[in-house]
Amino acid sequence: MRTESAPVTPLPALIPIGEIRAARPRVAQYAVRTPLVRFAADRDIYLKLENLQPIGSFKIRGASNALLQADPSAVGEGVWTASAGNMAQGVAWCARVLGVPCRVVVPDHAPAAKTDAVERLGASIVRVPFLEWWDIIVTHTWRDAHGFFVHPVSNPAVIAGNGTIGLEVAEDLPDVDTVLVPYGGGGLSSGIASALREVAPNAKVYAVEVDTAAPLTPSLAAGRPVETTYTASFVDGIGSRSVLDEMWPLVRNVLAGARVVSLEQITEAVRLLVERTHVVAEGAGAAALAAALNANDDLGKVVCLVSGGNIDRAKLVRILDGAIP
């Protein structure tokens, strides 16, 4: 299903550092400054623990920046987003604080741990088939849309809010060499990379994809966005069929490249995070650590973004028992 919409405007090749710095006081009203901790004494691997945000995900940063920057009269009519769960929670959390209604469109495979949290925050949920949901992401429109739309990926204010993570990383680890960031649509990795271009220009930012849904890697190889197959898995917070056209100018400019990890490698990373650091991460949240642990090259001092910790209890139990959910 495809709705009629105006062409989506491509993003610039860099999010200005001024916009990212300006986002900090807005983001600070809703999000916490998360710690940067070392993964192991014998490895230069550090974890940026965004799973410790109030909603268990970095998404509260972009959601808060977008809504606090928006026209209050537009937000007052209500807000909506399309999300597999974490941006849904970010928008729902902010909407509850602002006292406005919130509606969330989720794909039919969205996990209960995330949708239950959205409903606890007072938002209403509409489940649709994945292809219909993906069409909303691509076109920025929906037949039943009403109120202010927060795009989960390509809203410039969302990306600038995400970029505040890059400022914090550079302050806490000024000599960082590499930052590994899970890649869903590019809003997190491009925001961080835009910030680091200014405050830590020697740091390289790599996107991390899961091999069941990895469009960025072949797109970078081809020099243009290409479509790939998408297979739903327990790693529900990243992965898609293609790179969004409007994101392409930005991600190809600011990212050093992309790395692909398997479900098996992510599963092991989730298990290691619990056993060694007592950190609970969802599949997407453990992808960056999986890439660091399986890298064939020297990454130097590497920061892994633990982007979220919203995982179904039953899935976590299976992982800890040695299985892949």
N, C-alpha and C positions, 0 to 999 in steps of 0.2 A: 504494500500500500504506500502511495506517495502523495503527499499533499502539495498543493500549489504554493510556491513561496518565491520571494524575490531572491536574486542571487546573493549568496553569502560572501561578504567582503573578506578577502585574504588578510591575515594578520601581517604586521611588519616583520622584518627580519630580526628584530630585537625589541624586547620590552624595555623601555627607558628606565634607567636606574632611579630617576626621580619619582616615577610612579610606584616603584617597589618600596622606596624609602617612605613615601607618603602613605603607603598602605599600613605601615607598622603600627601607628597609634590606633587605627581602626581595628585591625586584627587583634590587637592587645585587649580590646574590650570583650572578646569572646574566646580567644585561644590562649593557651599557655606557651611560654617559652620552654620547649622540650629539651631534655638533657642530651648530651653527646657522650656516650660511654664506650669504653674499649671492649671489644668482643673477647679477646684472649690476650694474656700477657706476652705470648710469643708471636703474635701477629699484629701488624699495623692495620688492623681493621677496626673501624669505629662505627657505632650504631647511632643514628639520629632517630630517637624514639617518638615518632609521631603517633604511635598507638596509645600514647598517654594523654592525648587530647581529650576534652570532655566527651566527645562523641566517638572516641577510639580511632580517629583518623585525621589526617592532615586537611581534609576537605573543609573543615570549619574555617580555615584561613581564607580560602578563596570565596566561600559563601558569604562570610561576614564582610569582606572588603567590597564585594559586588553590591550587597544590599545596603550597606551604609553609604555607598557612593551614589546610589540610585535616587531618582526623584521620589521623595516621600509620598507624593500623591499617587504615583504608580504602584509603589509597594503597598500602600494602604488598601488597594483593591484586592490584595492577595498575591501570593507568589506560587510558582510551580517550577518543577524541574523534571528532567528525565535522567534516571540514575539507577544503577544496579544495587545501590544501597548506601554508600558512604556520602556522596554528595547529597543524597536525599536526607540523610541525618543532619548534615551541615546546614542545609536550607531550612529544614524543619526546626532545628534548634534556634536559629536566628529568628525565624518567623514567630516562634513561641515567645521569645524575649520581646520582640517588637509588637506582639499582640495582633498579628494578622493571620488569616487562614493560609494553609499551605496544602498543595496537592502534588503528589509525586507519581510519575509514570515509571513503572519498573518492568523489566523483561520477565517473562514467565518463569525463568530459572533463578530469579533473585533469591538469595538464601534467607531463611527465616530469622537468623540472628540479626540481620540488617533491617528487614521489613518490620519485624516486631519492635525494634527500637524506634523506627520512624513513627509507628502508630502510638507508641508510648509518649512521643513528643507532641502528639495531637494532630499530626498530618493525616490526610486521607491518601490511600494507595489505589492506583489503577493498574492492574496487571494486563499486559498485552503481549502478543507473540514477539519473539526477538526481532524479527525483520521489521515489524511496525515500530518497535522501540528504536531500532537503529535508524530508521527513516527520520525520526524526530531529531536524533543527534546530527544527522546530515543536513536536514532542511531547516532546522530551528523552528519548525511549526508542528502543530497538532490540531486535529479537527475539533477537539473539545477544549482548546486552550482558553484560559481566562486569567488575567492578572499579569504580573511581572515575571518574565521567564529568566531563570538563571541557567545558562548553558553550563554543563558540568566540566567542559574542557576549554572551549575557545573564546569565552568571554574575557576580554583583556583585563578587566578588574579581577576576575578569578585568578588569572595567571600571575598578575602582580601580587596578589595576596599569597599565592604559593611561593613566589620568589622571596618572601621574607625568610623562608627556611635557608636560602642561600646566604643571606646576610648573617644569620646566626651561626651557620657552619664556619664561615670565614672568621668570625670573631672568636669562636671556640677552638678552631684548629687552623691558624693562619697559614701554615705550610702544607695544607691539604694538597695532594697530587691528583686524586681521582674521586669523583662522586658517582656512585651507581644509583640509578633511580628507576623504580618500576614504571613501565610505560603502558598506560591505558589509551589515552588520546593525545598525550604530550603536554597537557597543561601544567603538570608538576615538573617534569624534567626541563621544559623550556623556561619556566619561571625561575627555577634555581640556576640554570645555565646563564640566563640573562643577568641575574644578580652577580654571579661569580665573574662574568666578563669584566665587571668594573672593580670588584673588591678583592678578587683572587684570580687574576688573569692567567696564571700558569696552571690552574686546575682544569682538568678535563672532565666533562660530564657525559656519561654513557647511559643510554636508555637500556632497560632490561625487559625482554619479552619472554613469554612462555611459548614453547614450541607448538602448542595447540592453537595459537592465535597470534601470529607474529608478522604483521604487515610492514613494520618499519624497516626491518632488515633487508628484505628484497627491494623495497622502495629506494633505500639509499644506494643499493647496488645498481638499480636501473636508472637512477637520477630523476625519478618521477614517481608519484603515488601509484601503487599497483594493488590489486585485490588479491587476497589469499583466502584459504579456507579457514573457517572458524569452528572449533569444536568446544562446546561448553565443558567446563571442568570445575573442580572445587576452587580453582584459582579464578574467581569471578570478578575480582577488582581490576584486572588488566586484560588486554587482548581485544581485538576487534577484527573486522573483515578487511579494513583498509585504513590508510592514513587520511584524516580529514583534509580536504583540499585547502581549506582556509588556514590549517596549521602547517602545511608543508613549507612555505617560505621561512617560517620561524624555526621549526625543528631541524631542517637541513642546514641552517646557518649556525645555530648555537650548540648543537650536540656534536660531540667528537665521534660518535658512532653508536651502534647498538649491539647488544649481546643477547644471545638466546639461551635459555635454560630449559630443562625438561621438568615434567611433573615429578619425576623421581628426585631430582636435585632440589626442587622446592620443598618437597615433603621432608627430605632430610634436613633442610635448613630450618623449617618450622620446628622439628624435633630438637635440633641442637640449640635453638634459641630458648626453648623451655628448659632443657636439661642443664645448659651451661650458664645462662644469664637470667633465667626465671622470667623471660619475656614471652608473652603470648602474641603471636603474629598470625594474621590470616595469610592465605597463599600469596597474594600480591605483596604483602608486607615482608615476606621472607625471600622474595625473588632476588633482590639486590645482594643479600648475603649469599644466596646460592651462586650468583655470578662471581662474587669475590672468591668463594671457596673453590670454584672450579676454573678459575682463570689460568690460562697457559702463559701469561705474560706478567711482568712485574708492574703492579699498579701503584707502588709506593705507599704512601699513607692514603688509605681509601676509606671513604665514608659511605656506608650503606643506609639508604633511607628505609626505615621500617615504617611504611606508609600507613599501616592500619593493623588493628588487632581484632576485627569483628569476624570471628569464625564460629560456625555452629559447634556447639559442644560435642555432638556426636562425631563430627568430622575430626575434631581435635583428638578425641579419644582414639579413633582409628589410626591417626597418624602416630600418636605416642605408642600404639601397639605394634607399629611397624608396617602398617598398610597405607595404601593410597586411597583416599575417599572416592 
